[in-house]
Amino acid sequence: MERYLYDIFQTSGKNHCSDLNIALAMLLSDAKTGVQEYGPDGLDYQALHQDYEALMEAEGGLRRFMGRHGEKLARAYQTKDRQTFDAAVAVCQAEDAQKKAKAENAAE
């Protein structure tokens, strides 16, 4: 559900949230109802509503991901370019996969 990370950042900026967890809760509220209350303009709220169950399952992972990579993601978001942001997300995901692989190899 990383595809919604940019939207979480937009929700945070639009609503002047004190942190990204609040913005995630707002986006989940929009996802549950399928209508825009808090989220960014231009977001497909019908698709967001369809993804609600998956988003709820992924919520903890999204929070941890944002916590681990918040600074990198914030710098990427400041460019206001979604492709740059998505590339930063991909780099962060690759870093996580590499750390996981190292931990698994060390455990063997």
Residue frames as a rotation matrix with the C-alpha (Angstrom) as fourth column:
MET 1
0.563 0.827 0.000 0.00
0.827 -0.563 0.000 0.00
0.000 0.000 -1.000 0.00
GLU 2
-0.279 -0.792 -0.543 3.04
0.677 -0.563 0.473 2.20
-0.680 -0.235 0.694 -0.41
ARG 3
-0.501 0.121 0.857 1.30
0.766 -0.400 0.504 3.78
0.404 0.908 0.108 -3.38
TYR 4
0.585 0.794 0.165 -0.65
0.576 -0.550 0.604 5.87
0.570 -0.259 -0.780 -0.87
LEU 5
-0.001 -0.660 -0.751 2.42
0.964 -0.200 0.175 7.27
-0.266 -0.724 0.636 0.89
TYR 6
-0.842 -0.306 0.445 2.48
0.457 -0.843 0.285 10.39
0.288 0.443 0.849 -1.28
ASP 7
-0.032 0.936 0.351 -1.20
0.185 -0.340 0.922 10.93
0.982 0.095 -0.162 -0.53
ILE 8
0.495 0.115 -0.861 -0.49
0.853 0.123 0.507 10.63
0.164 -0.986 -0.037 3.19
PHE 9
-0.557 -0.762 -0.331 2.11
0.783 -0.614 0.096 13.38
-0.277 -0.206 0.939 2.86
GLN 10
-0.712 0.363 0.602 -0.36
0.191 -0.724 0.663 15.51
0.676 0.586 0.446 0.89
THR 11
0.375 0.887 -0.268 -3.05
0.487 0.058 0.872 14.92
0.789 -0.457 -0.410 3.52
SER 12
0.111 -0.442 -0.890 -0.60
0.978 -0.112 0.178 16.00
-0.178 -0.890 0.420 6.21
GLY 13
-0.861 -0.503 0.071 0.25
0.505 -0.831 0.236 19.22
-0.060 0.239 0.969 4.39
LYS 14
-0.439 0.775 0.454 -3.33
0.207 -0.405 0.891 20.03
0.874 0.485 0.017 3.51
ASN 15
0.597 0.771 -0.222 -4.53
0.311 0.032 0.950 19.59
0.739 -0.636 -0.220 7.10
HIS 16
0.087 -0.672 0.736 -1.42
-0.635 -0.606 -0.478 20.91
0.767 -0.426 -0.479 8.87
CYS 17
0.873 0.249 -0.419 -1.02
0.070 0.786 0.614 17.61
0.482 -0.566 0.669 10.74
SER 18
0.609 -0.663 0.436 1.50
-0.764 -0.345 0.545 17.44
-0.211 -0.665 -0.717 13.53
ASP 19
-0.483 -0.801 0.353 2.74
-0.555 0.592 0.585 14.07
-0.677 0.087 -0.731 12.24
LEU 20
-0.660 0.131 -0.740 2.19
-0.683 0.306 0.663 11.54
0.314 0.943 -0.112 9.49
ASN 21
-0.924 0.353 -0.150 0.30
0.383 0.860 -0.337 9.12
0.010 -0.368 -0.930 11.74
ILE 22
-0.334 0.826 -0.454 -2.52
0.045 -0.467 -0.883 11.64
-0.941 -0.315 0.119 12.04
ALA 23
-0.289 0.175 -0.941 -2.52
-0.901 -0.381 0.206 12.09
-0.322 0.908 0.267 8.27
LEU 24
-0.919 -0.048 -0.392 -2.69
-0.197 0.916 0.350 8.30
0.342 0.398 -0.851 7.85
ALA 25
-0.690 0.713 -0.119 -5.71
0.493 0.344 -0.799 8.18
-0.529 -0.610 -0.590 10.16
MET 26
-0.157 0.622 -0.767 -7.38
-0.447 -0.738 -0.506 10.91
-0.881 0.263 0.393 8.12
LEU 27
-0.535 -0.094 -0.840 -6.68
-0.838 0.186 0.513 9.07
0.108 0.978 -0.179 4.87
LEU 28
-0.968 0.203 -0.150 -8.08
0.220 0.969 -0.111 5.86
0.123 -0.141 -0.982 6.39
SER 29
-0.412 0.858 -0.306 -11.21
0.155 -0.265 -0.952 7.78
-0.898 -0.440 -0.024 7.34
ASP 30
-0.120 0.304 -0.945 -11.58
-0.873 -0.486 -0.045 8.88
-0.473 0.819 0.324 3.73
ALA 31
-0.810 -0.242 -0.534 -10.92
-0.496 0.768 0.405 5.31
0.312 0.593 -0.742 2.59
LYS 32
-0.861 0.504 0.073 -13.58
0.329 0.660 -0.675 3.92
-0.388 -0.557 -0.734 4.90
THR 33
-0.032 0.912 -0.409 -16.28
0.058 -0.407 -0.912 6.32
-0.998 -0.053 -0.040 3.72
GLY 34
-0.167 -0.109 0.980 -15.12
0.933 0.304 0.193 6.60
-0.319 0.946 0.051 0.11
VAL 35
0.745 0.396 0.537 -15.58
0.546 -0.824 -0.149 10.38
0.383 0.405 -0.830 0.17
GLN 36
-0.293 -0.899 0.325 -13.13
0.541 -0.436 -0.719 13.22
0.789 -0.035 0.614 0.57
GLU 37
0.870 0.420 -0.258 -13.02
0.453 -0.475 0.755 14.72
0.194 -0.773 -0.603 4.01
TYR 38
0.701 -0.669 -0.248 -9.32
-0.063 -0.404 0.913 15.12
-0.710 -0.624 -0.325 4.65
GLY 39
0.179 -0.726 0.663 -7.32
0.690 0.574 0.442 13.74
-0.702 0.378 0.604 1.75
PRO 40
-0.665 -0.561 -0.493 -5.67
0.039 -0.685 0.727 15.45
-0.746 0.464 0.477 -1.20
ASP 41
0.398 0.734 -0.550 -7.62
-0.553 -0.287 -0.782 16.81
-0.732 0.615 0.292 -4.13
GLY 42
0.124 -0.306 -0.944 -7.38
-0.972 0.156 -0.178 14.62
0.201 0.939 -0.278 -7.20
LEU 43
-0.830 -0.386 0.403 -7.22
-0.488 0.852 -0.188 11.33
-0.271 -0.353 -0.896 -5.29
ASP 44
-0.383 0.695 -0.609 -9.48
-0.419 0.456 0.785 8.56
0.823 0.556 0.116 -6.62
TYR 45
-0.502 0.201 0.842 -11.66
-0.861 -0.016 -0.509 8.06
-0.089 -0.980 0.181 -3.55
GLN 46
0.683 0.713 -0.162 -13.57
-0.728 0.682 -0.070 5.16
0.061 0.165 0.984 -5.07
ALA 47
0.350 -0.657 -0.668 -10.30
-0.059 0.696 -0.715 3.26
0.935 0.290 0.205 -5.54
LEU 48
-0.635 -0.563 0.530 -9.18
-0.520 -0.196 -0.831 4.32
0.572 -0.803 -0.168 -2.07
HIS 49
0.070 0.766 0.639 -12.45
-0.983 0.161 -0.084 2.98
-0.167 -0.622 0.765 -0.66
GLN 50
0.811 0.200 -0.550 -11.93
-0.385 0.890 -0.244 -0.32
0.441 0.409 0.799 -2.48
ASP 51
-0.026 -0.932 -0.363 -8.44
0.057 0.361 -0.931 -0.55
0.998 -0.045 0.044 -0.95
TYR 52
0.297 0.182 0.937 -9.69
-0.788 -0.508 0.348 0.17
0.540 -0.842 -0.007 2.58
GLU 53
0.986 0.112 0.121 -9.39
-0.162 0.804 0.573 -3.42
-0.033 -0.585 0.811 3.90
ALA 54
0.513 -0.858 0.002 -5.87
0.713 0.425 -0.558 -3.78
0.479 0.287 0.830 2.51
LEU 55
-0.014 -0.489 0.872 -4.93
-0.158 -0.860 -0.485 -0.38
0.987 -0.144 -0.065 3.91
MET 56
0.646 0.313 0.697 -6.15
-0.716 -0.070 0.695 -1.38
0.266 -0.947 0.179 7.35
GLU 57
0.942 -0.334 -0.034 -4.07
0.333 0.915 0.226 -4.55
-0.044 -0.224 0.974 7.19
ALA 58
0.218 -0.911 0.349 -1.03
0.772 -0.058 -0.633 -2.58
0.597 0.407 0.691 6.02
GLU 59
0.819 0.204 0.536 -1.45
-0.028 -0.919 0.392 0.29
0.573 -0.336 -0.747 8.49
GLY 60
0.857 -0.515 0.025 1.15
0.023 0.086 0.996 -0.92
-0.515 -0.853 0.085 10.99
GLY 61
0.181 -0.807 0.562 3.66
0.903 0.363 0.231 -1.60
-0.391 0.465 0.794 8.24
LEU 62
0.371 0.006 0.928 3.07
0.606 -0.759 -0.237 1.83
0.704 0.651 -0.286 6.73
ARG 63
0.971 0.002 0.239 3.62
-0.176 -0.673 0.719 3.47
0.162 -0.740 -0.653 10.12
ARG 64
0.574 -0.807 0.137 6.88
0.312 0.370 0.875 1.57
-0.757 -0.460 0.465 10.65
PHE 65
0.146 -0.498 0.855 8.03
0.989 0.044 -0.143 2.32
0.034 0.866 0.499 7.08
MET 66
0.618 0.134 0.775 7.33
0.251 -0.967 -0.033 6.05
0.745 0.215 -0.631 7.53
GLY 67
0.961 -0.266 0.081 9.14
-0.155 -0.268 0.951 5.94
-0.231 -0.926 -0.299 10.87
ARG 68
0.361 -0.868 0.340 12.23
0.635 0.496 0.593 4.30
-0.683 0.002 0.730 9.43
HIS 69
-0.383 -0.524 0.761 12.43
0.921 -0.156 0.356 6.46
-0.067 0.837 0.543 6.33
GLY 70
0.531 0.767 -0.361 10.62
0.756 -0.621 -0.207 9.65
-0.383 -0.163 -0.909 7.29
GLU 71
0.137 -0.549 -0.825 13.52
-0.044 -0.835 0.549 12.01
-0.990 -0.039 -0.138 6.61
LYS 72
-0.848 -0.464 0.256 14.25
0.192 0.182 0.964 10.61
-0.494 0.867 -0.065 3.14
LEU 73
-0.260 0.843 0.471 10.58
0.965 0.217 0.144 10.61
0.019 0.492 -0.870 2.24
ALA 74
0.529 0.439 -0.726 10.12
0.536 -0.836 -0.116 14.16
-0.658 -0.328 -0.678 3.49
ARG 75
-0.346 -0.729 -0.591 13.04
-0.155 -0.576 0.802 15.38
-0.925 0.369 0.086 1.37
ALA 76
-0.874 0.057 0.482 11.61
0.462 0.400 0.791 13.59
-0.147 0.915 -0.376 -1.67
TYR 77
0.102 0.995 0.018 8.14
0.979 -0.098 -0.178 15.02
-0.175 0.036 -0.984 -1.00
GLN 78
0.151 -0.100 -0.984 9.55
0.240 -0.961 0.134 18.55
-0.959 -0.257 -0.121 -0.89
THR 79
-0.882 -0.469 0.050 10.32
0.138 -0.156 0.978 18.24
-0.451 0.869 0.202 -4.61
LYS 80
-0.066 0.966 -0.252 6.54
-0.495 -0.250 -0.832 18.07
-0.866 0.070 0.495 -5.24
ASP 81
-0.171 -0.054 -0.984 7.31
-0.945 0.292 0.148 15.50
0.279 0.955 -0.101 -7.92
ARG 82
0.645 0.542 0.538 5.52
-0.695 0.709 0.119 12.19
-0.317 -0.451 0.834 -7.46
GLN 83
0.821 -0.388 -0.419 8.02
-0.017 0.716 -0.697 10.29
0.571 0.580 0.582 -9.63
THR 84
-0.221 -0.918 0.328 10.90
-0.432 -0.209 -0.877 11.51
0.874 -0.336 -0.351 -7.46
PHE 85
-0.056 0.298 0.953 8.93
-0.995 0.058 -0.077 10.54
-0.079 -0.953 0.293 -4.37
ASP 86
0.895 0.446 0.025 8.09
-0.439 0.888 -0.139 7.10
-0.084 0.114 0.990 -5.76
ALA 87
0.418 -0.834 -0.360 11.77
-0.064 0.368 -0.927 6.57
0.906 0.411 0.101 -6.62
ALA 88
-0.407 -0.541 0.736 12.70
-0.754 -0.256 -0.605 7.43
0.516 -0.801 -0.304 -3.02
VAL 89
0.424 0.638 0.643 10.11
-0.858 0.511 0.059 4.92
-0.290 -0.576 0.764 -1.78
ALA 90
0.906 -0.102 -0.411 11.65
-0.144 0.839 -0.525 2.26
0.399 0.535 0.745 -4.02
VAL 91
-0.098 -0.993 0.062 15.13
-0.301 -0.030 -0.953 3.00
0.949 -0.112 -0.296 -2.63
CYS 92
-0.288 0.056 0.956 13.79
-0.955 -0.088 -0.283 2.73
0.068 -0.995 0.079 0.93
GLN 93
0.775 0.607 0.173 12.08
-0.607 0.792 -0.059 -0.56
-0.173 -0.059 0.983 0.11
ALA 94
0.599 -0.641 -0.480 15.33
-0.051 0.567 -0.822 -1.90
0.799 0.517 0.307 -1.37
GLU 95
-0.381 -0.735 0.560 17.21
-0.631 -0.236 -0.739 -0.87
0.676 -0.635 -0.374 1.79
ASP 96
0.131 0.529 0.838 14.65
-0.956 0.292 -0.035 -2.71
-0.263 -0.797 0.544 3.92
ALA 97
0.940 0.223 -0.259 14.91
-0.306 0.885 -0.352 -5.82
0.151 0.410 0.900 1.75
GLN 98
0.183 -0.959 -0.216 18.69
-0.177 0.184 -0.967 -5.73
0.967 0.215 -0.136 1.97
LYS 99
-0.418 -0.293 0.860 18.61
-0.862 -0.170 -0.477 -5.40
0.286 -0.941 -0.181 5.77
LYS 100
0.539 0.699 0.470 16.14
-0.787 0.617 -0.015 -8.26
-0.301 -0.362 0.882 6.01
ALA 101
0.825 -0.280 -0.490 18.31
-0.129 0.752 -0.647 -10.48
0.550 0.597 0.584 3.81
LYS 102
-0.224 -0.956 0.189 21.40
-0.419 -0.080 -0.904 -9.67
0.880 -0.282 -0.383 5.91
ALA 103
-0.199 0.225 0.954 19.52
-0.976 0.039 -0.213 -10.49
-0.086 -0.973 0.212 9.11
GLU 104
0.837 0.544 0.062 18.30
-0.528 0.832 -0.167 -13.79
-0.143 0.107 0.984 7.67
ASN 105
0.525 -0.730 -0.438 21.80
-0.075 0.473 -0.878 -14.70
0.848 0.494 0.194 6.51
ALA 106
-0.396 -0.674 0.624 23.24
-0.676 -0.246 -0.695 -13.83
0.622 -0.696 -0.358 9.91
ALA 107
0.201 0.583 0.787 20.67
-0.947 0.321 0.005 -16.05
-0.249 -0.747 0.617 11.61
GLU 108
0.883 0.139 -0.448 21.71
-0.328 0.866 -0.378 -19.06
0.335 0.481 0.810 9.54
